[in-house]
Amino acid sequence: MNNQSHSAPPSWFSTPLFRVLLSQILGFAIAFAGALSAVAITGETIHPLITLLVQGVVAALIGHRLGLAKWWIPVQIVLPPATLIATAWQLPPWVFLLVFVALLLVYWNTARNRVPLYLTNRTTWAALHELLPAEKGGQFIDIGCGIGGALLYLARQRPDMTFTGIESAPLPFALAWLRRLLTATRNLNLIYGDFWKEDLSGFDVAYAFLSPEPMPKLLEKVKAEMKPETLFVSNSFVAPDHPAAEIVAVDDARETKLHIWRN
Ligand SMILES: C[S@@+](CC[C@H](N)C(=O)[O-])C[C@H]1O[C@@H](n2cnc3c(N)ncnc32)[C@H](O)[C@@H]1O
């Protein structure tokens, strides 16, 4: 950006993948320095699995301090020992390729859009159902619909309404498509594509469960495109400059909040 101050860190610095890498490198240095010191002091060697576990724990703590989301903590802890276990099992290389391709197909957008896949829970599906307009008919869209759980539930509850889901990650989209096929849900349309390119003007209710990253731009899109007396609902995430009109607290274990904007 042209008007960025010279002291501002480059944008790649704030990406989660960079922070994970940095915390693992620091975790590695600390854990292996500790292991070597322990050998020098006690004369006993430390099992590499223990050292790698320490690396994971240290990396998780550093990552947390660097502002990584909480779900990175177990991932960071498991990552170093898992590499050793995988090597010890002498798995054929295609297994790694297969896992990589599967993860790529699920987390297609995560590095670029900063929106991973996690799913709206059943209690929140029911809370969303309560928010649907009482009058018959209407169009609902799930912006980034994942595997389509919320949509299938709502489509069953409200056969008078039409539901649309848009998803750009191939594997979740394929699963949503298959679920619609197997349940023969007629009032559900699924679009494979980028929600930034989807016109929201035809929808009465739009729902999103994304991440903090796209929220400011998405709320601008909602304001520009959605018609008066329509509803935008965001699960958990908000944007500082666009306060929600209402918040519904869901009675679930993760204390979900549905933020509601009325156009
Ligand atoms: C956190 S998941 C939510 C899934 C679903 N809405 C739910 O609540 O269960 C967000 C989804 O948005 C998708 N997504 C992210 N950016 C997208 C984009 N630009 N266009 C379409 N889908 C996108 C991701 O692939 C992911 O499946």
The ligand as an ORCA input file, in Angstrom:
! r2SCAN-3c Opt
* xyz 0 1
  C     -16.348    -21.417      8.695
  S     -16.942    -22.236      7.281
  C     -18.689    -22.161      7.549
  C     -19.442    -23.249      6.852
  C     -20.964    -23.150      6.970
  N     -21.449    -21.838      6.625
  C     -21.407    -23.455      8.375
  O     -21.703    -22.501      9.088
  O     -21.439    -24.639      8.756
  C     -16.653    -20.996      6.033
  C     -16.702    -21.532      4.631
  O     -16.595    -20.432      3.724
  C     -15.896    -20.867      2.571
  N     -15.377    -19.682      1.864
  C     -14.380    -18.863      2.251
  N     -14.180    -17.882      1.352
  C     -15.069    -18.104      0.347
  C     -15.352    -17.431     -0.883
  N     -14.691    -16.323     -1.234
  N     -16.353    -17.921     -1.652
  C     -17.047    -19.042     -1.278
  N     -16.809    -19.722     -0.139
  C     -15.837    -19.252      0.678
  C     -14.809    -21.759      3.150
  O     -14.304    -22.655      2.166
  C     -15.574    -22.476      4.262
  O     -16.109    -23.699      3.826
*
